């Protein structure tokens, strides 16, 4: 049998005496309820008086914090706070503030350095830290919340190679499902023997490991493992990286670049990151990029680090977007040219720009990512780097997220019809760019990449129908029995969904020899955490006859009272054992205390 205290709510005044911290009523809060924490040792009667002043409508104890209660009040919240603000029995009283879900940021050690993904105004650690503008990021964690699928996209990083065993990337390195590692056979008959993770076109072998660091950095921004308690978080932390090396110590050839792109397309990489450039206009490379687009492959390119207008002084391959081909062929829809921006939402001074040749900006100054350092070979490094090479992978990662969404929809899905093909994905990335003054009139979109705008609303999370809560009813089968030591034992059938019960008690008063009447109708709110009845009313005295009825309640509703009243006569009296609970002593009306 559980022993609970019923709280009497009569009408009386009380004295105010102590001061509390001021409450911020400018923040949103729930109307009609407040949080009250009573002081240790506050007597039950004093707590009851305090609650009564709030015209209580219900409530409950929040048992994790001693003395803390949620009280549903019949007066305005500011008035309720004022009423208890100087009560010596109250430690504090405050609104029940409305809190919004705080999005869960990755737990990676260096995520707080990735201002491009989440700019909190943090400074970039150096001798003269530059503190950022919180608007100057790509709203990455909001995009992670909005993304609704976990399908992986295969991303080709065409670069200097990648550290295949880096602690923060190893699990996201692509493994060719058609190859048997180390058997010396071209198992999938794609022309490359043991191409398990990609290919090294510079050395023409099956080990595309990084020998520079640049490619590891770009790959990390795209797909470093997220939420693994180490390193950083990649934009598309569940994507797979196909490693294609064509750049050596002194650069790489256009032909090897084309071979790498061909490999990517033929082996089902839907997007490639190309943080490289230079040389003159190459029709071959232009045609290769166009051919890749014909197979729905998206080519993301760094705009270059010359600080010049590439509408006037083209940079390749990013400026192939200009349609400067000698054959005057169509615009390369599948090429996205990316400028670099700073943590203050400005164009990085080194970044190329162009109202026709550069599509949008993305974070590219002091970007923290993975690194392979020949001086510390074998160590999992993390470095800062700057350049449009660092900006492009942000865009590549967002494209990869959209491609993952695209794998989970059908063209006739009304919520996702704008992702029917790769071209629509490119349009989505560009159309969703956040407008930024520094990018206006120097880029096609006039904006900066925004991952949340690109992803949000594409494929909404499935809506789970919410059934309305059942209508609250009065508990059935209320029984009031004469208990031991001058108590009343109450039991009833619990009501599904109820978070508290409101019990009303009245007492029969004898008047004259043969008459009498019921008086009281006092309400008792059960504030204690609910448990199965029975409950014990220890605030009665022996002799009188008592009547009880009960209602069930939630913070939003209260049922009607049960009917009829149930009655019981108490035959023995005793203390209520109030010591530790703060109760007051009860005495037998004839025998005394």
C-alpha positions in Angstrom: 0.0 0.0 0.0 1.4 3.4 -1.0 1.1 6.2 1.4 0.5 9.6 -0.3 -0.3 12.9 1.2 -3.4 14.8 0.0 -3.0 18.6 -0.2 -5.8 20.7 1.2 -6.7 23.8 -0.7 -8.8 26.0 1.6 -9.2 29.8 1.4 -6.9 31.9 3.5 -4.2 34.5 3.3 -0.4 34.2 3.8 2.5 36.4 4.5 5.2 37.4 1.9 8.7 37.9 3.1 11.6 36.6 0.9 13.0 37.9 -2.4 13.8 35.9 -5.5 15.8 36.4 -8.7 14.0 38.4 -11.3 12.4 36.3 -14.1 12.8 37.1 -17.8 9.2 37.3 -18.9 10.2 38.4 -22.4 11.0 34.8 -23.3 8.2 32.5 -24.5 6.5 30.5 -21.7 3.5 28.3 -21.2 0.4 30.2 -20.1 -1.4 29.0 -17.0 1.5 27.2 -15.3 4.6 28.0 -13.3 7.4 26.1 -11.7 7.8 26.5 -7.9 10.5 25.1 -5.7 9.8 25.1 -2.1 12.5 25.6 0.6 13.8 22.6 2.4 11.7 22.0 5.6 8.8 24.1 4.4 5.8 22.8 6.3 3.0 21.2 4.4 0.5 23.8 5.6 2.8 26.6 4.4 3.1 24.9 1.0 -0.6 24.5 0.8 -1.2 28.2 1.6 1.3 29.2 -1.2 -0.4 27.0 -3.7 -3.8 28.2 -2.7 -2.8 31.8 -3.6 -2.3 30.7 -7.2 -5.9 29.5 -7.6 -4.4 26.1 -8.6 -6.0 24.0 -11.3 -3.7 21.0 -10.9 -0.1 20.1 -10.9 2.6 17.6 -10.0 5.8 17.1 -8.2 9.0 17.0 -10.3 10.8 14.5 -8.1 14.2 14.9 -9.6 14.7 18.2 -7.8 13.6 18.2 -4.2 10.8 20.6 -3.5 10.1 21.4 -7.2 6.5 21.4 -8.4 4.7 22.3 -11.5 1.6 24.2 -10.6 -1.3 24.9 -13.0 -2.5 28.3 -12.0 -5.8 30.1 -12.5 -4.0 33.5 -12.6 -1.7 35.1 -15.2 1.9 33.9 -15.0 3.4 37.3 -14.1 0.9 37.8 -11.3 1.5 34.2 -10.1 5.3 34.9 -9.9 4.7 38.2 -8.1 2.4 36.5 -5.6 5.2 34.1 -4.5 8.2 36.2 -5.2 8.7 37.1 -1.5 7.4 34.0 0.1 10.0 32.7 2.7 8.9 29.1 1.9 9.7 29.4 -1.8 13.3 29.1 -3.1 12.2 30.3 -6.5 9.3 30.6 -8.9 9.5 30.9 -12.6 7.7 30.6 -15.9 7.5 27.3 -17.6 9.6 28.5 -20.5 9.0 27.2 -23.9 12.2 25.7 -25.2 12.9 24.8 -28.8 14.7 21.7 -29.7 18.3 22.6 -29.7 19.7 20.8 -32.8 22.2 18.2 -32.0 25.6 19.2 -33.2 28.2 16.6 -34.1 30.5 15.5 -31.3 33.6 15.6 -33.4 36.6 17.1 -31.5 37.2 19.9 -34.0 33.7 20.7 -35.2 33.8 24.0 -33.4 36.6 25.0 -35.7 34.5 24.4 -38.8 33.0 27.9 -39.0 32.0 27.2 -42.6 29.5 24.6 -41.4 28.4 26.4 -38.2 29.6 29.9 -37.5 28.9 30.9 -33.9 31.2 33.9 -34.2 34.1 31.9 -33.1 37.6 33.2 -33.8 40.0 31.4 -36.1 42.9 30.4 -33.8 46.0 32.3 -34.8 48.1 35.2 -33.5 45.4 37.7 -34.4 42.1 35.8 -34.3 39.3 37.1 -36.6 36.0 36.6 -35.0 33.3 35.5 -37.4 29.8 36.7 -38.4 27.3 34.0 -37.5 25.5 34.4 -40.8 28.6 33.4 -42.7 28.1 29.7 -42.8 26.1 27.2 -44.9 23.6 26.3 -42.1 25.0 22.8 -42.1 23.5 21.4 -38.8 20.0 22.6 -39.8 20.5 20.8 -43.1 21.5 17.6 -41.3 18.2 17.9 -39.3 16.2 18.4 -42.4 17.8 15.6 -44.4 15.5 12.6 -44.3 17.5 9.7 -45.8 20.7 7.9 -44.9 21.4 6.6 -48.4 25.1 7.0 -49.3 26.3 8.9 -52.4 29.5 8.0 -54.2 31.7 11.0 -54.6 34.8 11.1 -56.8 37.6 13.3 -55.4 39.9 14.0 -58.4 43.0 15.4 -56.7 46.4 14.5 -55.2 45.0 11.3 -53.8 43.6 10.7 -50.3 45.0 9.1 -47.1 43.1 5.9 -47.2 43.5 4.9 -43.6 42.9 8.3 -42.0 41.0 7.8 -38.7 38.3 10.2 -39.7 37.8 9.0 -43.2 38.8 5.4 -43.5 35.2 4.0 -43.1 33.9 6.4 -45.8 36.5 5.3 -48.4 34.7 3.5 -51.3 35.4 -0.1 -51.8 34.9 -1.4 -55.4 32.3 -4.2 -55.0 33.4 -5.8 -58.2 37.1 -6.3 -57.2 38.8 -9.0 -55.1 41.7 -7.2 -53.4 45.2 -8.4 -54.1 44.3 -11.2 -56.5 46.0 -9.5 -59.5 42.9 -9.9 -61.6 40.6 -7.3 -63.2 37.5 -8.9 -61.6 35.0 -6.4 -62.8 36.6 -6.1 -66.2 36.7 -2.3 -66.1 40.3 -2.2 -67.4 41.9 -1.7 -64.0 43.4 -4.4 -61.9 42.7 -4.4 -58.2 41.2 -0.9 -58.3 39.8 -1.4 -54.8 39.4 2.2 -53.7 40.0 4.1 -57.0 43.1 4.6 -59.2 46.3 6.6 -59.3 46.4 8.0 -62.8 49.6 10.0 -62.1 51.6 6.8 -61.4 49.2 4.5 -63.2 48.7 2.1 -60.3 46.0 0.9 -57.9 47.3 2.9 -54.9 45.7 6.4 -55.0 47.2 7.4 -51.6 47.9 11.0 -51.0 51.4 12.3 -51.4 50.7 15.9 -50.9 47.9 16.5 -48.4 45.6 18.6 -50.6 43.3 15.7 -51.6 42.9 14.5 -48.1 41.9 17.9 -47.0 39.2 18.2 -49.7 37.9 14.7 -49.2 37.6 15.4 -45.5 35.4 18.4 -46.1 33.1 16.3 -48.3 32.8 13.2 -46.2 34.8 13.0 -42.9 32.9 10.7 -40.6 30.4 12.6 -38.4 29.6 11.9 -34.8 32.5 9.6 -34.1 34.0 11.7 -31.3 37.2 12.5 -33.3 38.3 15.0 -35.9 35.8 17.0 -37.9 32.4 16.4 -39.6 32.1 16.1 -43.3 29.3 17.9 -45.1 28.0 14.5 -46.3 29.2 12.3 -43.4 27.7 9.2 -44.8 29.0 9.5 -48.3 31.7 7.4 -49.9 34.8 8.7 -51.4 36.2 7.3 -54.7 39.9 8.3 -54.6 41.3 9.3 -58.0 44.8 10.7 -58.1 46.1 12.5 -61.1 48.1 15.4 -59.5 51.8 14.8 -58.6 54.4 17.0 -57.0 54.4 19.4 -60.0 50.7 19.1 -61.1 49.0 16.7 -63.5 48.1 16.4 -67.1 44.8 17.3 -68.7 44.7 13.8 -70.1 45.0 12.2 -66.7 42.3 14.5 -65.5 40.0 13.3 -68.3 40.9 9.6 -67.5 40.0 10.2 -63.9 36.7 11.8 -64.8 36.0 8.9 -67.2 36.7 6.4 -64.4 34.4 8.3 -62.1 31.5 8.3 -64.6 32.0 4.7 -65.6 32.1 3.5 -62.0 28.9 5.3 -61.0 30.2 8.3 -59.1 27.4 10.8 -59.5 29.5 13.9 -58.6 33.1 14.8 -58.6 35.1 17.4 -56.7 37.7 19.2 -58.8 39.8 21.5 -56.7 42.4 22.1 -59.3 42.9 24.2 -62.4 45.2 26.2 -64.7 46.5 25.9 -68.2 44.8 27.0 -71.3 41.4 26.2 -72.7 41.2 22.5 -73.6 38.4 21.4 -75.8 39.1 17.9 -74.8 38.5 18.6 -71.2 35.5 20.7 -72.0 34.0 17.8 -74.0 34.8 15.3 -71.3 32.9 17.4 -68.8 30.0 17.8 -71.2 30.0 14.0 -71.8 29.9 13.5 -68.1 26.9 15.7 -67.9 25.2 13.7 -70.6 25.4 10.8 -68.2 24.1 13.0 -65.3 27.4 13.5 -63.6 27.9 16.8 -61.8 31.3 18.4 -61.9 32.1 20.8 -59.1 35.1 23.1 -59.8 37.1 25.5 -57.7 37.0 29.0 -59.3 40.8 29.6 -58.8 43.0 31.7 -56.5 44.1 34.6 -58.7 41.8 37.2 -57.3 40.7 38.1 -60.8 37.5 38.4 -62.8 37.3 35.2 -64.8 34.7 36.6 -67.1 37.7 38.5 -68.5 40.6 36.2 -67.6 39.2 32.7 -67.7 40.4 30.0 -65.3 39.9 26.4 -66.4 38.2 24.1 -65.8 35.8 26.3 -63.8 35.4 28.8 -66.7 34.2 26.2 -69.1 30.9 27.4 -67.6 31.3 30.5 -69.8 30.5 28.6 -73.0 33.8 29.7 -74.6 34.1 26.4 -76.6 35.3 26.8 -80.1 32.3 24.9 -81.4 30.0 27.3 -79.5 28.3 24.3 -77.8 25.7 24.7 -75.1 26.3 25.8 -71.6 27.8 23.2 -69.4 24.8 22.8 -67.0 26.6 20.2 -64.9 29.6 22.4 -64.0 29.3 24.4 -60.8 32.1 27.0 -60.3 32.8 28.0 -56.7 34.4 31.1 -55.2 35.8 31.3 -51.7 34.2 33.3 -48.8 35.4 34.3 -45.4 34.0 33.9 -41.9 32.9 37.5 -42.2 30.8 36.7 -45.2 33.2 38.5 -47.6 34.8 37.3 -50.7 38.3 36.0 -49.9 40.8 38.3 -51.4 42.5 35.6 -53.3 39.3 34.2 -54.8 38.4 34.6 -58.5 34.9 35.9 -59.3 32.7 36.5 -62.3 29.1 37.3 -63.0 29.0 34.7 -65.7 31.8 32.3 -64.9 31.5 31.8 -61.2 28.2 30.4 -59.8 28.3 31.0 -56.0 30.5 31.4 -53.0 31.3 28.9 -50.2 33.5 28.9 -47.2 37.2 28.8 -48.3 39.3 30.8 -45.8 41.0 29.0 -42.9 39.1 25.7 -43.3 39.9 23.0 -40.9 40.0 19.5 -42.3 42.0 16.3 -42.5 45.5 16.3 -43.8 48.4 14.0 -44.9 51.8 15.5 -44.1 54.8 13.9 -45.6 56.8 15.0 -42.5 54.5 13.1 -40.2 53.5 10.2 -42.4 51.4 7.7 -40.5 49.9 10.4 -38.2 46.2 11.3 -38.6 46.6 15.1 -39.1 44.2 18.0 -39.2 45.2 21.3 -40.8 43.9 24.7 -41.8 43.9 25.4 -45.5 42.6 28.3 -47.6 41.6 28.5 -51.2 38.8 27.9 -53.6 40.0 24.3 -53.4 38.5 24.4 -49.9 35.3 26.0 -51.0 34.4 23.6 -53.7 34.1 20.5 -51.4 31.4 22.2 -49.4 29.3 22.4 -52.6 30.2 18.9 -53.5 29.0 17.6 -50.2 25.6 19.4 -50.5 25.2 18.0 -54.0 25.9 14.6 -52.7 23.2 15.0 -50.0 20.7 16.0 -52.7 21.7 13.0 -54.8 21.1 10.8 -51.8 17.6 12.3 -51.5 17.1 11.7 -55.2 17.7 8.0 -54.8 14.8 7.8 -52.4 12.1 9.5 -54.5 10.2 8.9 -57.7 9.7 11.5 -60.4 6.0 11.7 -59.7 6.5 12.4 -56.0 4.8 15.8 -55.6 7.2 16.8 -52.8 10.3 16.0 -54.7 9.5 16.6 -58.3 12.2 19.3 -58.5 14.8 16.6 -58.0 13.8 14.5 -60.9 17.3 14.5 -62.4 20.9 15.7 -61.9 20.1 19.0 -63.7 17.4 19.8 -61.3 19.9 19.1 -58.4 22.3 21.7 -59.8 19.4 24.2 -60.2 18.4 23.5 -56.6 21.9 24.2 -55.3 22.1 27.5 -57.2 18.5 28.7 -56.6 18.8 28.0 -52.9 22.0 30.1 -52.4 21.7 32.6 -49.6 21.9 36.1 -51.0 25.1 37.9 -49.7 26.1 41.5 -50.5 29.7 40.4 -51.1 28.6 38.0 -53.9 26.2 40.3 -55.6 27.2 41.4 -59.1 30.3 39.1 -59.0 28.7 35.7 -59.2 25.8 34.2 -61.2 23.6 33.7 -58.1 24.8 36.6 -56.0 24.9 34.3 -53.1 26.6 31.8 -50.8 25.9 28.1 -50.6 23.2 27.3 -48.1 22.8 23.6 -47.3 19.6 24.0 -45.3 17.9 25.9 -48.1 19.0 23.3 -50.6 17.8 20.3 -48.5 14.8 21.6 -46.5 11.4 20.7 -47.9 12.6 18.4 -50.6 11.3 15.2 -49.0 9.6 16.1 -45.8 9.8 13.7 -42.9 6.9 11.3 -42.9 4.1 12.7 -40.8 2.9 10.3 -38.1 -0.8 10.8 -37.5 -1.5 12.0 -34.1 -4.6 10.7 -32.6 -6.4 13.1 -30.3 -6.1 12.1 -26.6 -9.1 10.2 -25.2 -11.6 12.3 -23.4 -10.9 12.4 -19.8 -13.5 10.7 -17.6 -14.0 10.5 -13.9 -12.3 7.5 -12.3 -14.7 4.6 -11.7 -15.1 2.4 -8.7 -14.1 4.9 -6.1 -14.0 3.3 -2.6 -13.4 5.0 0.7 -12.6 2.6 3.5 -12.0 3.1 7.2 -8.2 2.5 7.6 -5.8 2.0 10.4 -4.8 4.7 12.9 -7.5 7.1 12.0 -7.1 7.2 8.2 -9.2 6.7 5.1 -8.0 4.4 2.4 -9.1 5.5 -1.1 -8.9 3.4 -4.2 -10.3 3.7 -7.7 -9.8 2.5 -11.3 -6.9 4.5 -12.9 -7.8 6.6 -16.0 -5.6 6.2 -19.1 -3.7 9.4 -19.9 -4.4 11.1 -16.5 -1.3 12.9 -15.0 -3.0 13.7 -11.7 -6.2 13.3 -9.7 -8.3 15.9 -7.9 -10.1 14.6 -4.9 -12.9 16.5 -3.1 -13.8 15.7 0.5 -16.7 16.8 2.6 -17.6 16.2 6.2 -21.0 15.5 7.9 -21.6 17.9 10.7 -24.3 16.9 13.3 -26.7 19.7 14.3 -29.0 19.1 17.2 -30.3 15.7 18.3 -31.5 14.4 14.9 -30.1 16.7 12.2 -27.0 17.6 10.4 -25.5 18.6 7.0 -22.6 18.1 4.8 -20.0 20.9 4.9 -16.6 21.5 3.3 -16.3 20.3 -0.3 -12.6 20.9 0.1 -10.4 20.1 -2.8 -7.2 18.0 -2.4 -4.7 18.0 -5.3 -2.4 15.0 -5.5 1.0 16.6 -6.4 3.1 13.5 -5.8 4.1 11.4 -8.7 1.3 9.0 -9.7 1.3 5.4 -8.7 -1.4 2.8 -8.5 -4.0 3.4 -5.8 -4.8 2.9 -3.0 -4.0 6.2 -1.4 -4.3 7.2 2.3 -5.9 10.3 3.6 -4.2 10.9 7.0 -5.6 14.4 7.5 -9.0 13.2 8.9 -9.9 12.8 12.5 -11.9 10.0 14.2 -15.6 10.3 14.7 -17.0 12.3 11.7 -18.4 10.8 8.5 -16.6 11.9 5.3 -17.7 11.9 1.7 -15.3 11.7 -1.3 -15.4 12.1 -5.0 -12.7 12.3 -7.6 -11.8 13.7 -11.0 -8.9 12.9 -13.4 -6.7 15.6 -15.0 -3.9 16.5 -17.3 -2.2 19.9 -17.8 -4.7 20.6 -20.5 -8.0 19.2 -19.1 -9.9 18.0 -16.1 -12.8 15.6 -16.0 -16.0 16.0 -14.2 -16.2 14.8 -10.7 -17.4 11.2 -10.0 -20.9 10.8 -8.8 -22.3 9.8 -6.3 -20.2 10.7 -3.3 -18.8 7.7 -1.4 -19.0 7.9 2.4 -16.9 6.5 5.3 -16.9 7.0 9.0 -13.5 7.1 10.7 -13.4 5.1 13.9 -9.9 5.7 15.3 -7.6 8.7 15.4 -3.8 9.2 15.6 -0.9 11.4 14.5 -0.5 11.9 10.7 3.2 11.2 11.1 4.0 14.7 9.8 7.6 15.0 10.9 9.7 14.5 7.8 6.9 15.3 5.4 6.3 18.6 7.0 2.7 17.8 8.0 0.8 19.2 11.0 -0.2 17.1 14.1 -3.8 15.8 14.2 -5.5 15.2 17.6 -8.5 13.1 18.6 -11.5 15.4 19.3 -12.2 13.8 22.7 -9.0 12.1 23.8 -6.8 15.0 22.8 -3.2 14.9 21.5 
